[in-house]
Amino acid sequence: MNYRSLARTGLQVSELGFGAWGIGKAMWLGADDDESLRSLRRAIEQGVNFIDTALGYGDGHSEELVGRAVREARVDVHVSSKVPPRTKSGRLPRVCRPMRHSRLPGSWSAPSEAWRTLGSRR
């Protein structure tokens, strides 16, 4: 696997990443959690250390599966996630439920309005 520096973060991420939209189940027919976890684990075994997910991928289901795989990983894995922007009144949309984020690994930080690298498992 080839790696590159992620912008100015200093993180070395794999040139191939794992896009986790399909494992969220909500908008992807036929997604199976066991198969999704096997795919995530295999990608990590093959050197993929950058996973892209979002709160909106299955109302947080994708993030939960990614969290399980990252906790099991024996190498550093960098996860990037996204949440919708705040409304005009300054509130987060209903889909952004704090309880979803409380289930993420402790090394992940709270979401922001912009694309954000949430952290690395070490």
C-alpha positions in Angstrom: 0.0 0.0 0.0 1.2 3.5 -0.8 0.7 6.3 1.7 0.6 10.1 1.4 0.5 13.0 3.8 -3.0 14.3 4.5 -2.8 18.0 3.7 -0.9 19.7 6.5 -2.1 17.3 9.3 1.1 15.2 9.2 -1.0 12.1 9.1 0.1 9.4 6.7 -3.0 7.9 5.0 -3.3 5.2 2.5 -3.8 6.2 -1.2 -6.8 4.0 -1.2 -9.5 4.7 1.3 -12.6 2.9 2.4 -15.8 4.7 1.6 -18.4 3.6 4.1 -21.6 5.0 2.6 -22.8 1.6 1.4 -22.5 -0.1 4.8 -25.0 2.3 6.4 -27.8 0.2 5.0 -30.4 2.9 4.7 -29.8 3.8 1.1 -28.0 0.7 -0.1 -30.0 -2.5 -0.7 -28.4 -5.8 0.4 -26.0 -4.4 2.9 -25.2 -6.9 5.6 -23.4 -6.0 8.8 -21.3 -9.2 9.0 -20.2 -8.7 5.4 -19.5 -5.0 5.9 -17.3 -5.8 9.0 -15.4 -8.4 7.1 -14.8 -5.9 4.3 -13.6 -3.2 6.7 -11.3 -5.7 8.5 -9.9 -7.0 5.2 -9.3 -3.4 3.9 -7.4 -2.6 7.2 -5.4 -5.9 6.9 -4.4 -4.9 3.4 -3.1 -1.5 4.6 -6.0 0.8 4.2 -5.8 3.2 7.1 -8.2 6.0 6.0 -12.0 5.5 6.3 -14.6 8.0 5.2 -18.0 7.9 6.9 -20.8 10.3 7.9 -23.6 10.6 10.4 -26.1 10.6 7.5 -24.9 7.2 6.2 -27.7 5.1 7.7 -28.4 7.6 10.5 -25.1 6.8 12.1 -25.1 3.0 11.4 -22.0 3.3 9.2 -20.2 5.2 11.9 -21.1 2.4 14.4 -19.7 -0.3 12.2 -16.5 1.7 11.4 -16.1 2.2 15.2 -16.3 -1.5 15.8 -13.7 -2.3 13.2 -11.4 0.5 14.3 -11.5 -0.6 17.9 -10.4 -4.1 16.8 -7.6 -2.8 14.6 -4.0 -3.4 15.6 -2.7 -0.5 13.5 -3.5 3.2 13.4 -6.7 3.9 11.4 -7.7 7.5 10.5 -11.4 8.1 10.3 -13.1 11.1 8.7 -16.7 11.9 9.1 -19.2 14.7 8.2 -22.4 16.1 9.7 -24.8 18.5 8.1 -24.4 22.2 8.7 -26.3 24.0 11.4 -29.7 25.5 10.5 -30.2 29.3 10.3 -31.3 29.3 13.9 -27.9 27.7 14.9 -29.3 24.3 15.7 -28.1 21.0 14.4 -30.5 19.1 12.2 -32.6 16.4 13.9 -30.4 13.7 12.3 -27.5 14.9 14.6 -28.4 13.1 17.8 -25.7 13.4 20.5 -26.4 9.8 21.7 -25.1 8.5 18.4 -21.7 10.2 19.1 -21.5 8.9 22.6 -21.1 5.4 21.2 -18.0 6.3 19.2 -14.6 5.3 20.5 -13.2 7.7 23.2 -10.4 9.0 20.9 -12.9 10.4 18.5 -14.0 14.0 19.0 -17.4 15.7 18.6 -18.4 16.6 15.1 -18.2 20.0 13.5 -20.1 21.6 10.7 -17.3 20.9 8.2 -15.5 17.8 7.0 -13.3 16.8 9.9 -10.7 14.2 10.6 -12.1 12.8 13.9 -8.9 11.2 15.1 -6.8 8.1 15.0 -6.9 5.0 17.0 -3.6 4.3 18.5 
